[in-house]
């Protein structure tokens, strides 16, 4: 799906955002018979390989035709692009809070009309968070609640808000990889309002980064009937009626 090559992107506003980032490499992805540019850092390559070579975000559901996909923890866009290639008719909202990751996410998804990049963080309520590096690597930035007057403050978003703003009534695919914030999301007061509307849920749990993630997650999902599968580090839950 991906081929290494020397690629010189157009020097448009999206590309200009990458100029301050270090060690940017370019490759191409094939989408609909068209070669589309993709930018990444050396440290991003394991994620790139897991998504596009190992296909760890493939969904084991026959004839799955999602209309709405929420990609929470968008990182640099690998999962969102994989979904866009697999499901070209889906509307995909990719949410990423870390500023450098988001610059790459914006650039990489610019070429896909059905991907909408949002600079925000998933949380249990609409409030403010800050993003901090706690030493877990390039994909391990964590979010912490803060006050509006914090210079690093960023507005959060909830699953309910994303669903409402999308205009859809159900979430066909909810992908969550949010470095420990799943603890807050699945203990949210409104979890039983939106979780029954999710058809497929794929998640990476981060108890090594924040204790209690798995407990809150399994407490929430155990109320509903799912099929279950593994793909790499991802747990995939599929509602029994699809």
Biotite code that builds the C-alpha atoms (Angstrom):
import biotite.structure as struc

atoms = struc.array([
    struc.Atom([0.000, 0.000, 0.000], chain_id="A", res_id=1, res_name="UNK", atom_name="CA", element="C"),
    struc.Atom([2.903, 2.330, 0.668], chain_id="A", res_id=2, res_name="UNK", atom_name="CA", element="C"),
    struc.Atom([6.016, 2.886, -1.417], chain_id="A", res_id=3, res_name="UNK", atom_name="CA", element="C"),
    struc.Atom([9.098, 4.835, -0.329], chain_id="A", res_id=4, res_name="UNK", atom_name="CA", element="C"),
    struc.Atom([10.134, 7.500, -2.798], chain_id="A", res_id=5, res_name="UNK", atom_name="CA", element="C"),
    struc.Atom([11.459, 11.024, -3.048], chain_id="A", res_id=6, res_name="UNK", atom_name="CA", element="C"),
    struc.Atom([8.420, 13.277, -3.040], chain_id="A", res_id=7, res_name="UNK", atom_name="CA", element="C"),
    struc.Atom([8.385, 17.070, -3.164], chain_id="A", res_id=8, res_name="UNK", atom_name="CA", element="C"),
    struc.Atom([4.989, 18.304, -1.937], chain_id="A", res_id=9, res_name="UNK", atom_name="CA", element="C"),
    struc.Atom([3.496, 21.577, -3.161], chain_id="A", res_id=10, res_name="UNK", atom_name="CA", element="C"),
    struc.Atom([4.587, 24.483, -0.973], chain_id="A", res_id=11, res_name="UNK", atom_name="CA", element="C"),
    struc.Atom([1.055, 25.340, 0.062], chain_id="A", res_id=12, res_name="UNK", atom_name="CA", element="C"),
    struc.Atom([-0.162, 26.493, 3.468], chain_id="A", res_id=13, res_name="UNK", atom_name="CA", element="C"),
    struc.Atom([-0.555, 22.925, 4.733], chain_id="A", res_id=14, res_name="UNK", atom_name="CA", element="C"),
    struc.Atom([3.011, 22.027, 3.805], chain_id="A", res_id=15, res_name="UNK", atom_name="CA", element="C"),
    struc.Atom([4.374, 25.242, 5.305], chain_id="A", res_id=16, res_name="UNK", atom_name="CA", element="C"),
    struc.Atom([3.137, 24.057, 8.717], chain_id="A", res_id=17, res_name="UNK", atom_name="CA", element="C"),
    struc.Atom([5.605, 21.165, 8.520], chain_id="A", res_id=18, res_name="UNK", atom_name="CA", element="C"),
    struc.Atom([8.676, 23.305, 7.907], chain_id="A", res_id=19, res_name="UNK", atom_name="CA", element="C"),
    struc.Atom([9.352, 23.795, 11.630], chain_id="A", res_id=20, res_name="UNK", atom_name="CA", element="C"),
    struc.Atom([9.132, 20.070, 12.347], chain_id="A", res_id=21, res_name="UNK", atom_name="CA", element="C"),
    struc.Atom([12.352, 18.057, 12.366], chain_id="A", res_id=22, res_name="UNK", atom_name="CA", element="C"),
    struc.Atom([13.233, 14.915, 10.421], chain_id="A", res_id=23, res_name="UNK", atom_name="CA", element="C"),
    struc.Atom([10.144, 14.809, 8.208], chain_id="A", res_id=24, res_name="UNK", atom_name="CA", element="C"),
    struc.Atom([10.085, 12.027, 5.625], chain_id="A", res_id=25, res_name="UNK", atom_name="CA", element="C"),
    struc.Atom([7.675, 11.624, 2.737], chain_id="A", res_id=26, res_name="UNK", atom_name="CA", element="C"),
    struc.Atom([6.195, 8.570, 1.107], chain_id="A", res_id=27, res_name="UNK", atom_name="CA", element="C"),
    struc.Atom([3.039, 7.939, -0.916], chain_id="A", res_id=28, res_name="UNK", atom_name="CA", element="C"),
    struc.Atom([-0.112, 5.943, -0.287], chain_id="A", res_id=29, res_name="UNK", atom_name="CA", element="C"),
    struc.Atom([-2.262, 4.569, -3.052], chain_id="A", res_id=30, res_name="UNK", atom_name="CA", element="C"),
    struc.Atom([-5.881, 5.656, -2.733], chain_id="A", res_id=31, res_name="UNK", atom_name="CA", element="C"),
    struc.Atom([-8.367, 4.957, -5.494], chain_id="A", res_id=32, res_name="UNK", atom_name="CA", element="C"),
    struc.Atom([-5.543, 4.436, -7.980], chain_id="A", res_id=33, res_name="UNK", atom_name="CA", element="C"),
    struc.Atom([-3.957, 7.792, -7.087], chain_id="A", res_id=34, res_name="UNK", atom_name="CA", element="C"),
    struc.Atom([-0.644, 8.264, -5.288], chain_id="A", res_id=35, res_name="UNK", atom_name="CA", element="C"),
    struc.Atom([-1.228, 10.541, -2.297], chain_id="A", res_id=36, res_name="UNK", atom_name="CA", element="C"),
    struc.Atom([1.645, 12.092, -0.265], chain_id="A", res_id=37, res_name="UNK", atom_name="CA", element="C"),
    struc.Atom([2.140, 11.149, 3.366], chain_id="A", res_id=38, res_name="UNK", atom_name="CA", element="C"),
    struc.Atom([4.522, 12.818, 5.858], chain_id="A", res_id=39, res_name="UNK", atom_name="CA", element="C"),
    struc.Atom([5.972, 11.174, 8.950], chain_id="A", res_id=40, res_name="UNK", atom_name="CA", element="C"),
    struc.Atom([8.851, 11.316, 11.402], chain_id="A", res_id=41, res_name="UNK", atom_name="CA", element="C"),
    struc.Atom([11.231, 8.413, 11.952], chain_id="A", res_id=42, res_name="UNK", atom_name="CA", element="C"),
    struc.Atom([9.604, 7.663, 15.309], chain_id="A", res_id=43, res_name="UNK", atom_name="CA", element="C"),
    struc.Atom([6.195, 7.425, 13.617], chain_id="A", res_id=44, res_name="UNK", atom_name="CA", element="C"),
    struc.Atom([7.228, 4.527, 11.386], chain_id="A", res_id=45, res_name="UNK", atom_name="CA", element="C"),
    struc.Atom([6.210, 1.703, 13.797], chain_id="A", res_id=46, res_name="UNK", atom_name="CA", element="C"),
    struc.Atom([2.668, 3.141, 13.828], chain_id="A", res_id=47, res_name="UNK", atom_name="CA", element="C"),
    struc.Atom([2.710, 3.507, 10.039], chain_id="A", res_id=48, res_name="UNK", atom_name="CA", element="C"),
    struc.Atom([3.821, -0.126, 9.671], chain_id="A", res_id=49, res_name="UNK", atom_name="CA", element="C"),
    struc.Atom([1.225, -1.417, 12.163], chain_id="A", res_id=50, res_name="UNK", atom_name="CA", element="C"),
    struc.Atom([-1.600, 0.326, 10.307], chain_id="A", res_id=51, res_name="UNK", atom_name="CA", element="C"),
    struc.Atom([-0.686, -0.057, 6.641], chain_id="A", res_id=52, res_name="UNK", atom_name="CA", element="C"),
    struc.Atom([1.378, -3.248, 6.573], chain_id="A", res_id=53, res_name="UNK", atom_name="CA", element="C"),
    struc.Atom([0.010, -5.295, 9.465], chain_id="A", res_id=54, res_name="UNK", atom_name="CA", element="C"),
    struc.Atom([-3.487, -3.793, 9.041], chain_id="A", res_id=55, res_name="UNK", atom_name="CA", element="C"),
    struc.Atom([-4.114, -3.711, 12.779], chain_id="A", res_id=56, res_name="UNK", atom_name="CA", element="C"),
    struc.Atom([-7.170, -1.503, 12.233], chain_id="A", res_id=57, res_name="UNK", atom_name="CA", element="C"),
    struc.Atom([-8.957, -3.911, 9.924], chain_id="A", res_id=58, res_name="UNK", atom_name="CA", element="C"),
    struc.Atom([-12.494, -4.648, 11.092], chain_id="A", res_id=59, res_name="UNK", atom_name="CA", element="C"),
    struc.Atom([-13.543, -8.335, 10.978], chain_id="A", res_id=60, res_name="UNK", atom_name="CA", element="C"),
    struc.Atom([-17.110, -7.646, 9.851], chain_id="A", res_id=61, res_name="UNK", atom_name="CA", element="C"),
    struc.Atom([-18.358, -8.826, 6.449], chain_id="A", res_id=62, res_name="UNK", atom_name="CA", element="C"),
    struc.Atom([-19.969, -6.185, 4.262], chain_id="A", res_id=63, res_name="UNK", atom_name="CA", element="C"),
    struc.Atom([-19.271, -3.479, 6.840], chain_id="A", res_id=64, res_name="UNK", atom_name="CA", element="C"),
    struc.Atom([-20.268, -0.117, 5.345], chain_id="A", res_id=65, res_name="UNK", atom_name="CA", element="C"),
    struc.Atom([-19.836, 2.539, 8.022], chain_id="A", res_id=66, res_name="UNK", atom_name="CA", element="C"),
    struc.Atom([-21.293, 5.996, 7.561], chain_id="A", res_id=67, res_name="UNK", atom_name="CA", element="C"),
    struc.Atom([-19.715, 7.652, 10.612], chain_id="A", res_id=68, res_name="UNK", atom_name="CA", element="C"),
    struc.Atom([-16.265, 6.912, 12.020], chain_id="A", res_id=69, res_name="UNK", atom_name="CA", element="C"),
    struc.Atom([-14.827, 8.717, 15.044], chain_id="A", res_id=70, res_name="UNK", atom_name="CA", element="C"),
    struc.Atom([-11.041, 8.412, 15.171], chain_id="A", res_id=71, res_name="UNK", atom_name="CA", element="C"),
    struc.Atom([-10.194, 9.573, 18.692], chain_id="A", res_id=72, res_name="UNK", atom_name="CA", element="C"),
    struc.Atom([-6.462, 9.886, 19.124], chain_id="A", res_id=73, res_name="UNK", atom_name="CA", element="C"),
    struc.Atom([-5.776, 10.672, 15.483], chain_id="A", res_id=74, res_name="UNK", atom_name="CA", element="C"),
    struc.Atom([-1.987, 11.015, 15.912], chain_id="A", res_id=75, res_name="UNK", atom_name="CA", element="C"),
    struc.Atom([-0.584, 11.792, 12.425], chain_id="A", res_id=76, res_name="UNK", atom_name="CA", element="C"),
    struc.Atom([-3.536, 10.344, 10.497], chain_id="A", res_id=77, res_name="UNK", atom_name="CA", element="C"),
    struc.Atom([-2.605, 6.708, 9.850], chain_id="A", res_id=78, res_name="UNK", atom_name="CA", element="C"),
    struc.Atom([-5.847, 5.152, 11.117], chain_id="A", res_id=79, res_name="UNK", atom_name="CA", element="C"),
    struc.Atom([-8.062, 7.843, 9.577], chain_id="A", res_id=80, res_name="UNK", atom_name="CA", element="C"),
    struc.Atom([-6.444, 7.358, 6.170], chain_id="A", res_id=81, res_name="UNK", atom_name="CA", element="C"),
    struc.Atom([-6.641, 3.577, 6.438], chain_id="A", res_id=82, res_name="UNK", atom_name="CA", element="C"),
    struc.Atom([-10.356, 3.891, 7.147], chain_id="A", res_id=83, res_name="UNK", atom_name="CA", element="C"),
    struc.Atom([-10.805, 6.416, 4.317], chain_id="A", res_id=84, res_name="UNK", atom_name="CA", element="C"),
    struc.Atom([-9.238, 3.981, 1.851], chain_id="A", res_id=85, res_name="UNK", atom_name="CA", element="C"),
    struc.Atom([-11.263, 1.027, 3.145], chain_id="A", res_id=86, res_name="UNK", atom_name="CA", element="C"),
    struc.Atom([-14.523, 2.959, 3.535], chain_id="A", res_id=87, res_name="UNK", atom_name="CA", element="C"),
    struc.Atom([-14.557, 5.842, 1.024], chain_id="A", res_id=88, res_name="UNK", atom_name="CA", element="C"),
    struc.Atom([-18.237, 6.596, 1.698], chain_id="A", res_id=89, res_name="UNK", atom_name="CA", element="C"),
    struc.Atom([-17.741, 7.150, 5.450], chain_id="A", res_id=90, res_name="UNK", atom_name="CA", element="C"),
    struc.Atom([-17.426, 10.508, 7.133], chain_id="A", res_id=91, res_name="UNK", atom_name="CA", element="C"),
    struc.Atom([-14.394, 10.368, 9.415], chain_id="A", res_id=92, res_name="UNK", atom_name="CA", element="C"),
    struc.Atom([-13.698, 12.767, 12.282], chain_id="A", res_id=93, res_name="UNK", atom_name="CA", element="C"),
    struc.Atom([-10.116, 12.530, 13.534], chain_id="A", res_id=94, res_name="UNK", atom_name="CA", element="C"),
    struc.Atom([-9.387, 14.174, 16.892], chain_id="A", res_id=95, res_name="UNK", atom_name="CA", element="C"),
    struc.Atom([-5.830, 14.943, 18.028], chain_id="A", res_id=96, res_name="UNK", atom_name="CA", element="C"),
    struc.Atom([-4.658, 17.356, 20.768], chain_id="A", res_id=97, res_name="UNK", atom_name="CA", element="C"),
    struc.Atom([-0.843, 17.389, 20.435], chain_id="A", res_id=98, res_name="UNK", atom_name="CA", element="C"),
    struc.Atom([0.278, 20.316, 18.253], chain_id="A", res_id=99, res_name="UNK", atom_name="CA", element="C"),
    struc.Atom([3.014, 18.660, 16.166], chain_id="A", res_id=100, res_name="UNK", atom_name="CA", element="C"),
    struc.Atom([0.985, 15.487, 15.653], chain_id="A", res_id=101, res_name="UNK", atom_name="CA", element="C"),
    struc.Atom([-1.923, 17.664, 14.579], chain_id="A", res_id=102, res_name="UNK", atom_name="CA", element="C"),
    struc.Atom([0.185, 19.499, 11.971], chain_id="A", res_id=103, res_name="UNK", atom_name="CA", element="C"),
    struc.Atom([1.033, 16.159, 10.393], chain_id="A", res_id=104, res_name="UNK", atom_name="CA", element="C"),
    struc.Atom([-2.573, 14.985, 10.737], chain_id="A", res_id=105, res_name="UNK", atom_name="CA", element="C"),
    struc.Atom([-3.796, 18.099, 8.919], chain_id="A", res_id=106, res_name="UNK", atom_name="CA", element="C"),
    struc.Atom([-1.286, 17.689, 6.121], chain_id="A", res_id=107, res_name="UNK", atom_name="CA", element="C"),
    struc.Atom([-1.772, 13.949, 5.664], chain_id="A", res_id=108, res_name="UNK", atom_name="CA", element="C"),
    struc.Atom([-5.566, 14.111, 5.602], chain_id="A", res_id=109, res_name="UNK", atom_name="CA", element="C"),
    struc.Atom([-5.800, 17.211, 3.399], chain_id="A", res_id=110, res_name="UNK", atom_name="CA", element="C"),
    struc.Atom([-6.108, 14.970, 0.347], chain_id="A", res_id=111, res_name="UNK", atom_name="CA", element="C"),
    struc.Atom([-9.155, 13.057, 1.630], chain_id="A", res_id=112, res_name="UNK", atom_name="CA", element="C"),
    struc.Atom([-12.447, 14.924, 1.423], chain_id="A", res_id=113, res_name="UNK", atom_name="CA", element="C"),
    struc.Atom([-14.173, 12.613, 3.887], chain_id="A", res_id=114, res_name="UNK", atom_name="CA", element="C"),
    struc.Atom([-11.654, 13.142, 6.736], chain_id="A", res_id=115, res_name="UNK", atom_name="CA", element="C"),
    struc.Atom([-12.232, 16.062, 9.095], chain_id="A", res_id=116, res_name="UNK", atom_name="CA", element="C"),
    struc.Atom([-9.299, 16.864, 11.428], chain_id="A", res_id=117, res_name="UNK", atom_name="CA", element="C"),
    struc.Atom([-10.175, 18.415, 14.807], chain_id="A", res_id=118, res_name="UNK", atom_name="CA", element="C"),
    struc.Atom([-7.599, 19.811, 17.243], chain_id="A", res_id=119, res_name="UNK", atom_name="CA", element="C"),
    struc.Atom([-9.155, 18.766, 20.532], chain_id="A", res_id=120, res_name="UNK", atom_name="CA", element="C"),
    struc.Atom([-9.041, 16.014, 23.136], chain_id="A", res_id=121, res_name="UNK", atom_name="CA", element="C"),
    struc.Atom([-11.671, 13.450, 24.046], chain_id="A", res_id=122, res_name="UNK", atom_name="CA", element="C"),
    struc.Atom([-12.770, 13.730, 27.682], chain_id="A", res_id=123, res_name="UNK", atom_name="CA", element="C"),
    struc.Atom([-15.730, 12.968, 29.955], chain_id="A", res_id=124, res_name="UNK", atom_name="CA", element="C"),
    struc.Atom([-17.081, 16.537, 29.763], chain_id="A", res_id=125, res_name="UNK", atom_name="CA", element="C"),
    struc.Atom([-16.584, 19.788, 27.918], chain_id="A", res_id=126, res_name="UNK", atom_name="CA", element="C"),
    struc.Atom([-13.817, 21.556, 29.826], chain_id="A", res_id=127, res_name="UNK", atom_name="CA", element="C"),
    struc.Atom([-10.136, 22.406, 29.323], chain_id="A", res_id=128, res_name="UNK", atom_name="CA", element="C"),
    struc.Atom([-7.083, 20.180, 29.221], chain_id="A", res_id=129, res_name="UNK", atom_name="CA", element="C"),
    struc.Atom([-3.377, 20.526, 28.605], chain_id="A", res_id=130, res_name="UNK", atom_name="CA", element="C"),
    struc.Atom([-1.117, 18.071, 26.831], chain_id="A", res_id=131, res_name="UNK", atom_name="CA", element="C"),
    struc.Atom([2.058, 16.864, 28.529], chain_id="A", res_id=132, res_name="UNK", atom_name="CA", element="C"),
    struc.Atom([4.868, 14.506, 27.598], chain_id="A", res_id=133, res_name="UNK", atom_name="CA", element="C"),
    struc.Atom([5.254, 12.014, 30.429], chain_id="A", res_id=134, res_name="UNK", atom_name="CA", element="C"),
    struc.Atom([8.065, 10.058, 28.811], chain_id="A", res_id=135, res_name="UNK", atom_name="CA", element="C"),
    struc.Atom([6.052, 7.375, 27.043], chain_id="A", res_id=136, res_name="UNK", atom_name="CA", element="C"),
    struc.Atom([7.387, 8.249, 23.562], chain_id="A", res_id=137, res_name="UNK", atom_name="CA", element="C"),
    struc.Atom([6.077, 10.100, 20.539], chain_id="A", res_id=138, res_name="UNK", atom_name="CA", element="C"),
    struc.Atom([2.671, 8.431, 20.701], chain_id="A", res_id=139, res_name="UNK", atom_name="CA", element="C"),
    struc.Atom([2.426, 8.811, 24.464], chain_id="A", res_id=140, res_name="UNK", atom_name="CA", element="C"),
    struc.Atom([1.378, 12.402, 25.082], chain_id="A", res_id=141, res_name="UNK", atom_name="CA", element="C"),
    struc.Atom([-1.132, 12.511, 27.933], chain_id="A", res_id=142, res_name="UNK", atom_name="CA", element="C"),
    struc.Atom([-3.954, 14.955, 28.659], chain_id="A", res_id=143, res_name="UNK", atom_name="CA", element="C"),
    struc.Atom([-4.679, 16.513, 32.036], chain_id="A", res_id=144, res_name="UNK", atom_name="CA", element="C"),
    struc.Atom([-7.562, 18.716, 33.113], chain_id="A", res_id=145, res_name="UNK", atom_name="CA", element="C"),
    struc.Atom([-6.657, 22.364, 33.659], chain_id="A", res_id=146, res_name="UNK", atom_name="CA", element="C"),
    struc.Atom([-8.255, 25.818, 33.852], chain_id="A", res_id=147, res_name="UNK", atom_name="CA", element="C"),
    struc.Atom([-9.286, 28.111, 31.030], chain_id="A", res_id=148, res_name="UNK", atom_name="CA", element="C"),
    struc.Atom([-6.621, 30.677, 31.941], chain_id="A", res_id=149, res_name="UNK", atom_name="CA", element="C"),
    struc.Atom([-3.779, 28.142, 31.553], chain_id="A", res_id=150, res_name="UNK", atom_name="CA", element="C"),
    struc.Atom([-1.673, 29.258, 28.526], chain_id="A", res_id=151, res_name="UNK", atom_name="CA", element="C"),
    struc.Atom([-1.593, 25.632, 27.382], chain_id="A", res_id=152, res_name="UNK", atom_name="CA", element="C"),
    struc.Atom([-5.360, 25.119, 27.790], chain_id="A", res_id=153, res_name="UNK", atom_name="CA", element="C"),
    struc.Atom([-7.356, 23.471, 25.035], chain_id="A", res_id=154, res_name="UNK", atom_name="CA", element="C"),
    struc.Atom([-11.074, 22.752, 24.834], chain_id="A", res_id=155, res_name="UNK", atom_name="CA", element="C"),
    struc.Atom([-12.154, 19.161, 25.150], chain_id="A", res_id=156, res_name="UNK", atom_name="CA", element="C"),
    struc.Atom([-14.905, 17.337, 23.311], chain_id="A", res_id=157, res_name="UNK", atom_name="CA", element="C"),
    struc.Atom([-17.136, 14.435, 24.337], chain_id="A", res_id=158, res_name="UNK", atom_name="CA", element="C"),
    struc.Atom([-18.386, 11.466, 22.342], chain_id="A", res_id=159, res_name="UNK", atom_name="CA", element="C"),
    struc.Atom([-21.932, 12.809, 22.704], chain_id="A", res_id=160, res_name="UNK", atom_name="CA", element="C"),
    struc.Atom([-20.886, 16.185, 21.264], chain_id="A", res_id=161, res_name="UNK", atom_name="CA", element="C"),
    struc.Atom([-19.067, 14.595, 18.339], chain_id="A", res_id=162, res_name="UNK", atom_name="CA", element="C"),
    struc.Atom([-22.100, 12.459, 17.523], chain_id="A", res_id=163, res_name="UNK", atom_name="CA", element="C"),
    struc.Atom([-24.497, 15.398, 17.780], chain_id="A", res_id=164, res_name="UNK", atom_name="CA", element="C"),
    struc.Atom([-22.340, 17.678, 15.624], chain_id="A", res_id=165, res_name="UNK", atom_name="CA", element="C"),
    struc.Atom([-21.894, 14.970, 12.978], chain_id="A", res_id=166, res_name="UNK", atom_name="CA", element="C"),
    struc.Atom([-25.617, 14.889, 12.231], chain_id="A", res_id=167, res_name="UNK", atom_name="CA", element="C"),
    struc.Atom([-25.721, 11.091, 12.465], chain_id="A", res_id=168, res_name="UNK", atom_name="CA", element="C"),
    struc.Atom([-27.779, 9.073, 14.928], chain_id="A", res_id=169, res_name="UNK", atom_name="CA", element="C"),
    struc.Atom([-25.280, 6.236, 15.422], chain_id="A", res_id=170, res_name="UNK", atom_name="CA", element="C"),
    struc.Atom([-21.524, 5.737, 15.481], chain_id="A", res_id=171, res_name="UNK", atom_name="CA", element="C"),
    struc.Atom([-20.662, 2.913, 13.122], chain_id="A", res_id=172, res_name="UNK", atom_name="CA", element="C"),
    struc.Atom([-17.032, 2.775, 14.231], chain_id="A", res_id=173, res_name="UNK", atom_name="CA", element="C"),
    struc.Atom([-15.514, 4.363, 17.318], chain_id="A", res_id=174, res_name="UNK", atom_name="CA", element="C"),
    struc.Atom([-11.721, 4.074, 17.474], chain_id="A", res_id=175, res_name="UNK", atom_name="CA", element="C"),
    struc.Atom([-10.106, 5.154, 20.754], chain_id="A", res_id=176, res_name="UNK", atom_name="CA", element="C"),
    struc.Atom([-6.372, 5.420, 21.380], chain_id="A", res_id=177, res_name="UNK", atom_name="CA", element="C"),
    struc.Atom([-6.071, 8.331, 23.807], chain_id="A", res_id=178, res_name="UNK", atom_name="CA", element="C"),
    struc.Atom([-3.178, 7.450, 26.109], chain_id="A", res_id=179, res_name="UNK", atom_name="CA", element="C"),
    struc.Atom([-5.091, 6.860, 29.332], chain_id="A", res_id=180, res_name="UNK", atom_name="CA", element="C"),
    struc.Atom([-7.967, 9.316, 28.895], chain_id="A", res_id=181, res_name="UNK", atom_name="CA", element="C"),
    struc.Atom([-10.209, 6.323, 28.208], chain_id="A", res_id=182, res_name="UNK", atom_name="CA", element="C"),
    struc.Atom([-10.516, 6.128, 31.996], chain_id="A", res_id=183, res_name="UNK", atom_name="CA", element="C"),
    struc.Atom([-12.373, 9.448, 32.028], chain_id="A", res_id=184, res_name="UNK", atom_name="CA", element="C"),
    struc.Atom([-14.342, 8.790, 28.830], chain_id="A", res_id=185, res_name="UNK", atom_name="CA", element="C"),
    struc.Atom([-15.779, 5.450, 29.961], chain_id="A", res_id=186, res_name="UNK", atom_name="CA", element="C"),
    struc.Atom([-16.604, 6.702, 33.439], chain_id="A", res_id=187, res_name="UNK", atom_name="CA", element="C"),
    struc.Atom([-18.435, 9.738, 31.993], chain_id="A", res_id=188, res_name="UNK", atom_name="CA", element="C"),
    struc.Atom([-21.933, 10.450, 33.354], chain_id="A", res_id=189, res_name="UNK", atom_name="CA", element="C"),
    struc.Atom([-23.405, 10.112, 29.847], chain_id="A", res_id=190, res_name="UNK", atom_name="CA", element="C"),
    struc.Atom([-21.586, 6.902, 28.814], chain_id="A", res_id=191, res_name="UNK", atom_name="CA", element="C"),
    struc.Atom([-24.840, 4.914, 28.745], chain_id="A", res_id=192, res_name="UNK", atom_name="CA", element="C"),
    struc.Atom([-26.383, 7.492, 26.428], chain_id="A", res_id=193, res_name="UNK", atom_name="CA", element="C"),
    struc.Atom([-23.819, 7.162, 23.621], chain_id="A", res_id=194, res_name="UNK", atom_name="CA", element="C"),
    struc.Atom([-22.327, 3.667, 24.087], chain_id="A", res_id=195, res_name="UNK", atom_name="CA", element="C"),
    struc.Atom([-25.534, 1.856, 22.979], chain_id="A", res_id=196, res_name="UNK", atom_name="CA", element="C"),
    struc.Atom([-25.278, 3.833, 19.721], chain_id="A", res_id=197, res_name="UNK", atom_name="CA", element="C"),
    struc.Atom([-21.834, 2.411, 18.888], chain_id="A", res_id=198, res_name="UNK", atom_name="CA", element="C"),
    struc.Atom([-21.793, -0.527, 16.457], chain_id="A", res_id=199, res_name="UNK", atom_name="CA", element="C"),
    struc.Atom([-18.046, -1.293, 16.459], chain_id="A", res_id=200, res_name="UNK", atom_name="CA", element="C"),
    struc.Atom([-15.578, -0.143, 19.083], chain_id="A", res_id=201, res_name="UNK", atom_name="CA", element="C"),
    struc.Atom([-11.810, -0.537, 18.775], chain_id="A", res_id=202, res_name="UNK", atom_name="CA", element="C"),
    struc.Atom([-9.588, 0.547, 21.653], chain_id="A", res_id=203, res_name="UNK", atom_name="CA", element="C"),
    struc.Atom([-6.044, 0.401, 22.985], chain_id="A", res_id=204, res_name="UNK", atom_name="CA", element="C"),
    struc.Atom([-5.966, 0.425, 26.783], chain_id="A", res_id=205, res_name="UNK", atom_name="CA", element="C"),
    struc.Atom([-3.218, 2.217, 28.713], chain_id="A", res_id=206, res_name="UNK", atom_name="CA", element="C"),
    struc.Atom([-3.121, 0.979, 32.307], chain_id="A", res_id=207, res_name="UNK", atom_name="CA", element="C"),
    struc.Atom([0.671, 1.301, 32.192], chain_id="A", res_id=208, res_name="UNK", atom_name="CA", element="C"),
    struc.Atom([0.147, 5.061, 31.806], chain_id="A", res_id=209, res_name="UNK", atom_name="CA", element="C"),
    struc.Atom([-2.905, 5.516, 34.037], chain_id="A", res_id=210, res_name="UNK", atom_name="CA", element="C"),
    struc.Atom([-4.207, 2.929, 36.489], chain_id="A", res_id=211, res_name="UNK", atom_name="CA", element="C"),
    struc.Atom([-7.895, 2.096, 36.274], chain_id="A", res_id=212, res_name="UNK", atom_name="CA", element="C"),
    struc.Atom([-8.342, 2.414, 32.503], chain_id="A", res_id=213, res_name="UNK", atom_name="CA", element="C"),
    struc.Atom([-9.328, -1.210, 31.961], chain_id="A", res_id=214, res_name="UNK", atom_name="CA", element="C"),
    struc.Atom([-11.595, -1.265, 34.999], chain_id="A", res_id=215, res_name="UNK", atom_name="CA", element="C"),
    struc.Atom([-13.651, 1.727, 33.858], chain_id="A", res_id=216, res_name="UNK", atom_name="CA", element="C"),
    struc.Atom([-13.737, 0.492, 30.267], chain_id="A", res_id=217, res_name="UNK", atom_name="CA", element="C"),
    struc.Atom([-14.892, -3.053, 30.999], chain_id="A", res_id=218, res_name="UNK", atom_name="CA", element="C"),
    struc.Atom([-17.387, -1.840, 33.599], chain_id="A", res_id=219, res_name="UNK", atom_name="CA", element="C"),
    struc.Atom([-19.041, 0.265, 30.890], chain_id="A", res_id=220, res_name="UNK", atom_name="CA", element="C"),
    struc.Atom([-18.963, -2.178, 27.947], chain_id="A", res_id=221, res_name="UNK", atom_name="CA", element="C"),
    struc.Atom([-19.984, -5.238, 29.995], chain_id="A", res_id=222, res_name="UNK", atom_name="CA", element="C"),
    struc.Atom([-23.572, -3.940, 30.109], chain_id="A", res_id=223, res_name="UNK", atom_name="CA", element="C"),
    struc.Atom([-23.966, -4.670, 26.389], chain_id="A", res_id=224, res_name="UNK", atom_name="CA", element="C"),
    struc.Atom([-23.626, -7.698, 24.121], chain_id="A", res_id=225, res_name="UNK", atom_name="CA", element="C"),
    struc.Atom([-20.550, -7.776, 21.890], chain_id="A", res_id=226, res_name="UNK", atom_name="CA", element="C"),
    struc.Atom([-18.469, -10.098, 19.759], chain_id="A", res_id=227, res_name="UNK", atom_name="CA", element="C"),
    struc.Atom([-14.765, -9.722, 20.465], chain_id="A", res_id=228, res_name="UNK", atom_name="CA", element="C"),
    struc.Atom([-11.536, -9.766, 18.450], chain_id="A", res_id=229, res_name="UNK", atom_name="CA", element="C"),
    struc.Atom([-7.858, -8.788, 18.714], chain_id="A", res_id=230, res_name="UNK", atom_name="CA", element="C"),
    struc.Atom([-5.801, -6.859, 16.148], chain_id="A", res_id=231, res_name="UNK", atom_name="CA", element="C"),
    struc.Atom([-2.297, -6.132, 17.422], chain_id="A", res_id=232, res_name="UNK", atom_name="CA", element="C"),
    struc.Atom([-2.698, -3.940, 20.528], chain_id="A", res_id=233, res_name="UNK", atom_name="CA", element="C"),
    struc.Atom([-6.318, -3.152, 19.637], chain_id="A", res_id=234, res_name="UNK", atom_name="CA", element="C"),
    struc.Atom([-9.329, -4.761, 21.270], chain_id="A", res_id=235, res_name="UNK", atom_name="CA", element="C"),
    struc.Atom([-12.307, -4.817, 18.915], chain_id="A", res_id=236, res_name="UNK", atom_name="CA", element="C"),
    struc.Atom([-15.875, -5.047, 20.193], chain_id="A", res_id=237, res_name="UNK", atom_name="CA", element="C"),
    struc.Atom([-18.658, -5.691, 17.689], chain_id="A", res_id=238, res_name="UNK", atom_name="CA", element="C"),
    struc.Atom([-22.344, -5.427, 18.579], chain_id="A", res_id=239, res_name="UNK", atom_name="CA", element="C"),
    struc.Atom([-24.131, -8.733, 18.170], chain_id="A", res_id=240, res_name="UNK", atom_name="CA", element="C"),
    struc.Atom([-26.846, -7.297, 15.937], chain_id="A", res_id=241, res_name="UNK", atom_name="CA", element="C"),
    struc.Atom([-24.551, -6.288, 13.043], chain_id="A", res_id=242, res_name="UNK", atom_name="CA", element="C"),
])
